[in-house]
């Protein structure tokens, strides 16, 4: 009997229509502006092949250069403006759902927790990144 990984869900309501929200979430030129959990980190580089079987990579680094890592995965399902599913390099699964509601988009991300850090810490980190995404997207005209 295999043990199912713990799933964690985070959410944000973005004050933008789904097309803009999707573009900001998936476009490498946008990802570098929001893909970090705190101001002392940044994302200097991102690539994204948004196709089933395509790979993405986001370089996440502390601004002081003390640490960094590549966040990467391979897409398993994509439905434009609605759903993105991928498997991270360590085998954990992620699902992002986009639901348009007038001039807003509800974004819900569910991911398999890893076993190194407490679930609450992982939820806070991923939520901070999603909040950064929301703030960035809403700042654009």
Backbone bond lengths (Angstrom), bond angles and torsions (degrees), N, CA, C in turn:
res aa  C-N    CA-C-N  psi(-1)  N-CA   C-N-CA  omega(-1)  CA-C   N-CA-C  phi
1 X - - - 1.457 - - 1.528 108.94 -
2 X 1.318 117.05 124.25 1.460 120.28 179.71 1.523 109.80 -91.15
3 X 1.311 115.09 147.99 1.450 121.19 179.87 1.532 108.52 -90.48
4 X 1.321 116.11 127.80 1.461 120.88 177.90 1.524 109.04 -73.76
5 X 1.336 117.35 137.04 1.468 118.59 177.40 1.524 110.81 -67.77
6 X 1.323 115.51 152.68 1.451 121.16 175.06 1.515 108.90 -68.26
7 X 1.332 117.01 130.23 1.460 121.44 176.54 1.520 109.04 -100.22
8 X 1.328 115.33 138.59 1.460 122.19 178.71 1.531 107.12 -120.72
9 X 1.340 116.40 137.56 1.459 121.20 -179.70 1.523 110.16 -119.31
10 X 1.324 115.25 134.78 1.459 122.50 174.68 1.519 108.02 -125.31
11 X 1.337 116.65 156.47 1.467 120.14 -175.81 1.522 110.89 -144.45
12 X 1.328 114.82 153.38 1.461 122.13 171.16 1.522 108.62 -151.72
13 X 1.314 115.80 145.44 1.452 121.40 171.52 1.521 106.27 -107.14
14 X 1.329 115.17 115.27 1.457 122.11 -176.89 1.527 108.68 -96.71
15 X 1.332 116.25 129.36 1.464 120.86 179.52 1.524 109.36 -81.53
16 X 1.332 114.99 68.50 1.461 123.47 178.66 1.521 107.56 -160.82
17 X 1.319 115.67 152.72 1.457 119.29 177.83 1.522 109.96 -69.62
18 X 1.320 116.07 162.07 1.453 121.40 -171.60 1.526 113.11 -62.41
19 X 1.317 119.05 -34.90 1.468 120.82 -179.96 1.520 111.73 -61.87
20 X 1.332 116.58 -47.79 1.460 121.26 178.31 1.533 110.49 -65.42
21 X 1.319 116.61 -42.89 1.461 121.41 -179.99 1.531 109.99 -60.33
22 X 1.312 117.01 -46.26 1.463 122.65 178.98 1.530 111.01 -60.42
23 X 1.337 116.38 -47.32 1.460 120.82 -178.98 1.529 111.60 -60.61
24 X 1.326 116.74 -41.72 1.469 120.05 179.62 1.521 111.74 -69.35
25 X 1.331 116.72 -32.35 1.467 121.16 -179.21 1.525 111.83 -74.49
26 X 1.330 116.75 -31.36 1.467 120.07 -171.51 1.523 114.93 -109.27
27 X 1.313 118.64 -17.32 1.462 121.29 -176.29 1.522 112.41 -81.16
28 X 1.345 118.45 121.84 1.466 120.60 -179.72 1.530 113.62 -54.08
29 X 1.334 117.45 -34.56 1.456 120.94 178.18 1.519 113.07 -67.04
30 X 1.330 116.45 -21.77 1.464 121.85 175.10 1.529 110.82 -92.04
31 X 1.332 116.96 -42.05 1.466 121.82 -174.38 1.532 111.59 -53.26
32 X 1.334 116.89 -39.42 1.470 120.23 -177.89 1.540 112.11 -63.69
33 X 1.337 117.80 -16.29 1.461 120.98 -178.59 1.524 114.05 -92.83
34 X 1.328 117.78 -11.58 1.465 118.34 -176.38 1.532 114.93 -134.26
35 X 1.312 120.08 -12.17 1.466 121.66 -169.77 1.535 113.09 -83.82
36 X 1.339 114.69 67.53 1.469 121.60 175.38 1.524 107.69 -160.20
37 X 1.327 115.17 153.22 1.463 120.29 -172.77 1.525 113.95 -89.87
38 X 1.340 117.10 -19.25 1.461 119.71 -178.32 1.524 109.29 -151.42
39 X 1.329 116.85 160.64 1.470 120.52 -176.43 1.533 114.20 -63.07
40 X 1.328 118.20 -18.33 1.463 119.81 179.37 1.529 112.67 -84.52
41 X 1.339 116.19 3.83 1.464 122.59 174.14 1.516 108.76 -118.76
42 X 1.320 116.11 162.93 1.462 120.92 173.43 1.527 109.08 -152.34
43 X 1.330 114.19 172.60 1.464 121.94 -179.16 1.526 106.59 -126.19
44 X 1.345 117.15 87.64 1.459 119.56 -173.71 1.524 114.92 -70.90
45 X 1.341 117.72 -18.21 1.461 119.42 -176.44 1.530 110.11 -150.55
46 X 1.333 115.29 140.75 1.461 120.74 175.43 1.525 108.99 -146.08
47 X 1.325 115.71 140.62 1.459 122.03 172.00 1.516 107.32 -127.73
48 X 1.336 116.94 151.58 1.455 119.09 -176.98 1.523 110.86 -155.23
49 X 1.326 116.02 114.33 1.468 122.78 171.95 1.525 106.19 -103.06
50 X 1.331 116.50 88.62 1.462 123.22 -172.44 1.524 111.38 -78.37
51 X 1.343 114.95 66.81 1.462 122.75 176.33 1.524 107.16 -138.77
52 X 1.325 116.55 155.47 1.464 119.26 175.41 1.525 107.75 -61.68
53 X 1.317 117.04 126.37 1.455 122.84 -174.54 1.521 112.86 90.27
54 X 1.344 116.82 -10.94 1.458 121.96 178.71 1.518 111.03 -76.10
55 X 1.322 115.10 157.03 1.462 121.26 -176.61 1.528 110.29 -112.68
56 X 1.331 115.04 149.82 1.462 120.57 171.46 1.522 108.36 -127.88
57 X 1.317 115.28 152.80 1.462 122.12 174.60 1.514 108.81 -143.26
58 X 1.310 116.15 132.77 1.459 122.08 172.54 1.522 107.38 -125.06
59 X 1.324 116.45 124.36 1.462 121.09 176.78 1.522 107.97 -85.96
60 X 1.319 116.44 119.40 1.457 121.40 -179.92 1.527 107.83 -113.86
61 X 1.336 115.93 126.94 1.466 120.58 -175.41 1.519 111.43 -139.63
62 X 1.329 114.80 147.46 1.459 119.92 169.34 1.525 106.76 -68.69
63 X 1.316 117.33 139.34 1.465 120.54 -178.25 1.520 112.36 -62.02
64 X 1.339 117.75 -27.41 1.467 120.52 179.61 1.531 112.59 -83.37
65 X 1.338 117.12 1.81 1.456 121.52 177.26 1.519 114.85 77.93
66 X 1.325 117.83 6.39 1.465 120.81 -175.33 1.524 113.64 -72.82
67 X 1.325 117.83 -24.10 1.461 120.81 178.45 1.510 110.47 -160.81
68 X 1.329 115.00 163.03 1.454 120.88 178.17 1.512 110.49 -174.53
69 X 1.319 115.75 162.79 1.463 120.25 179.06 1.518 109.06 -158.67
70 X 1.320 115.32 160.62 1.462 121.63 174.35 1.517 108.34 -96.85
71 X 1.326 116.49 123.46 1.450 123.13 173.49 1.514 105.16 -95.03
72 X 1.343 116.90 118.41 1.451 118.47 -174.76 1.518 111.95 -145.86
73 X 1.328 113.91 161.74 1.449 120.08 178.93 1.516 111.29 -170.86
74 X 1.337 113.91 -179.30 1.458 122.11 -179.49 1.533 108.01 -127.63
75 X 1.332 115.60 132.56 1.462 121.30 -178.24 1.527 111.76 -72.81
76 X 1.345 115.15 136.98 1.460 121.38 178.23 1.530 112.43 -112.85
77 X 1.344 117.38 -20.93 1.466 121.03 177.85 1.528 108.23 -159.26
78 X 1.325 115.64 135.50 1.460 121.10 177.93 1.518 107.83 -140.19
79 X 1.330 115.59 127.72 1.466 121.75 172.66 1.522 105.41 -128.72
80 X 1.324 116.04 106.87 1.459 121.45 -171.91 1.524 112.66 -48.76
81 X 1.326 114.78 132.24 1.459 124.92 179.28 1.528 112.83 65.66
82 X 1.342 118.88 12.18 1.456 119.89 -176.99 1.529 114.20 -136.34
83 X 1.342 118.22 -44.41 1.466 120.00 -169.90 1.518 111.89 -151.81
84 X 1.325 115.28 138.91 1.463 122.52 170.39 1.525 106.73 -134.15
85 X 1.333 115.85 127.70 1.465 120.47 173.65 1.516 108.05 -127.18
86 X 1.335 115.71 140.67 1.453 119.66 178.13 1.515 110.60 -151.21
87 X 1.322 114.01 165.29 1.460 121.99 174.90 1.521 106.79 -114.57
88 X 1.328 116.11 126.31 1.463 120.67 178.01 1.526 109.69 -72.94
89 X 1.314 116.45 165.60 1.463 122.09 -177.47 1.529 112.44 -55.82
90 X 1.335 117.70 -29.39 1.473 121.02 -179.38 1.527 112.79 -89.51
91 X 1.352 117.44 6.43 1.464 121.14 175.70 1.518 115.04 94.39
92 X 1.315 118.00 -7.52 1.467 119.75 179.19 1.525 110.22 -74.69
93 X 1.332 115.79 148.12 1.463 121.46 -176.51 1.524 111.73 -102.83
94 X 1.332 114.71 148.51 1.460 122.33 178.88 1.531 108.65 -134.96
95 X 1.334 115.68 140.18 1.464 121.61 176.03 1.525 108.28 -132.48
96 X 1.338 116.46 125.38 1.464 122.27 176.02 1.524 108.32 -116.15
97 X 1.327 115.79 126.95 1.462 122.11 -178.56 1.522 108.40 -116.25
98 X 1.339 116.05 133.61 1.461 123.74 179.80 1.523 108.07 -115.86
99 X 1.345 117.23 123.20 1.467 120.88 178.53 1.514 108.84 -127.55
100 X 1.337 114.95 116.82 1.464 120.12 179.26 1.517 109.93 -76.64
101 X 1.329 115.18 138.85 1.462 122.67 178.76 1.524 106.25 -140.47
102 X 1.330 116.03 84.09 1.455 120.53 -176.31 1.521 110.26 67.94
103 X 1.333 115.98 -121.14 1.467 120.82 -179.94 1.529 111.64 -95.08
104 X 1.313 116.72 15.22 1.462 121.68 177.85 1.521 109.90 -121.82
105 X 1.336 115.06 158.13 1.461 120.68 174.17 1.516 108.39 -129.91
106 X 1.318 115.60 126.65 1.459 121.31 176.05 1.525 107.20 -89.69
107 X 1.327 116.11 122.65 1.460 121.76 178.98 1.527 107.70 -112.41
108 X 1.329 115.66 124.29 1.465 121.86 178.50 1.517 107.97 -123.68
109 X 1.315 116.78 123.53 1.462 122.47 -179.46 1.521 108.48 -118.22
110 X 1.326 115.92 126.08 1.461 122.08 176.23 1.516 107.95 -118.86
111 X 1.332 116.11 129.66 1.463 119.97 -177.42 1.518 110.52 -137.28
112 X 1.337 114.95 151.34 1.457 121.10 174.55 1.520 108.27 -74.77
113 X 1.315 115.72 130.50 1.463 120.53 178.09 1.526 109.81 -71.58
114 X 1.328 115.45 153.20 1.466 120.08 172.36 1.524 107.73 -95.12
115 X 1.319 116.92 169.45 1.465 121.01 -172.69 1.525 114.48 -96.47
116 X 1.335 118.40 1.04 1.458 120.83 -175.35 1.525 112.78 -87.13
117 X 1.316 116.92 -47.01 1.460 122.22 -176.18 1.522 111.44 -105.98
118 X 1.344 117.55 152.42 1.467 120.30 178.96 1.532 111.04 -59.02
119 X 1.325 116.43 146.40 1.470 122.02 -178.91 1.525 111.35 -56.17
120 X 1.335 117.59 -39.79 1.464 120.81 -179.14 1.532 110.61 -62.02
121 X 1.333 117.18 -39.26 1.464 121.20 179.66 1.526 110.03 -66.45
122 X 1.342 116.42 -41.78 1.461 120.09 178.58 1.528 110.59 -63.92
123 X 1.328 116.45 -43.41 1.462 120.16 179.90 1.530 110.03 -62.42
124 X 1.322 117.64 -43.19 1.465 121.01 179.92 1.528 111.11 -63.85
125 X 1.327 117.74 -41.79 1.461 121.39 -179.62 1.515 112.37 -65.53
126 X 1.321 115.99 -48.00 1.467 119.73 179.54 1.532 110.71 -65.92
127 X 1.346 117.24 -38.17 1.461 120.23 178.54 1.525 110.16 -65.17
128 X 1.328 117.50 -38.92 1.474 120.87 178.44 1.530 110.53 -62.22
129 X 1.329 117.09 -39.26 1.464 120.22 177.39 1.532 110.38 -66.60
130 X 1.324 117.11 -42.56 1.470 120.26 178.38 1.530 110.69 -64.82
131 X 1.326 117.20 -37.20 1.464 120.60 176.62 1.532 110.63 -65.90
132 X 1.330 116.82 -37.29 1.470 121.60 176.10 1.529 109.60 -63.39
133 X 1.341 116.37 -41.92 1.460 121.75 176.41 1.533 110.78 -59.18
134 X 1.320 116.68 -48.50 1.470 122.06 179.39 1.529 110.41 -57.61
135 X 1.330 117.15 -49.18 1.464 121.89 -178.51 1.529 110.86 -61.08
136 X 1.337 116.51 -45.10 1.456 120.35 179.30 1.537 111.20 -62.27
137 X 1.328 116.99 -49.12 1.461 121.71 -177.15 1.528 110.68 -60.43
138 X 1.307 116.49 -43.56 1.465 120.61 -178.53 1.532 111.83 -70.48
139 X 1.323 118.12 -20.00 1.471 121.41 -179.75 1.526 112.55 -78.47
140 X 1.321 116.64 -15.75 1.478 121.06 -177.90 1.531 110.34 -82.79
141 X 1.344 116.78 146.23 1.475 118.70 178.53 1.524 112.02 -66.72
